[in-house]
Amino acid sequence: MSATRTEPGGRDRDTRPAGGTGAAHPSRAGLATLRELRRPAPRPERCAFCGQRLAPAGHRHLADTERRALVCACPACSLLFHRSGAAAGRYRPLPERHLTDPDYALDAAAWAELRIPVSTAFLLYDSGLGRPVLCYPSPAGATESELEEGAWRAVFGSSALAAALEPDVEALLLRRDGELIRCYLVPVDLCYELVGRMRLRWQGFDGGAEARAELDAFFAALAARARPLARPSHGGEASGAAPSGEEART
């Protein structure tokens, strides 16, 4: 069928877009809608311990320290693991603090030392491995990168945020925007939430405009929520060294 419209007087007007001979391409918004429709509906999340159905957002998570994984928990089951020694320490509740350190800034040299290949990454201390772990978002999910112990200590040796980091349950979330590098101490599930959001929006080689907009919105919300780290009242300097495997288990 030709793309024409008959105007008063019997003249046919070509309604095809200029510069092309075929049908008009669907808009980007239309393509985004089609992608949403093709995605299967998410399965309802349930408590890993009692099976109770959970709200899609806002429910609690526990860190499974043996598998370096997160498990969903209802409020009642989550409270059970706040007791010292519960499940031999395998499942740990996640803290809720979101912190910054206005007195400590990373620079391009520190970024190069960490050898982070993208603009966003997070670091956590794995007590089972006895070392820090570096991960970053990718189309395939969270991708782990090698991180030397020496690089960790060189970059974060004087960082109060790194000294305050709780193994397994918290992470240092980093984002580089030009010469500006931001660092936040956050619950580790927030990092995996970011990974999931990036994977959902990722297009092409570098993520595309949708992923970058999602990233901007995520960090804007985090900046509004984060609070400055409280300094020790005794005035002593905090060590930024990562805890040893033995210390991490206590």
Order of alpha helices (4+ residues) and beta strands (2+ residues): beta-beta-alpha-beta-beta-alpha-beta-beta-alpha-beta-beta-beta-alpha-alpha-beta-beta-alpha-alpha-beta-alpha
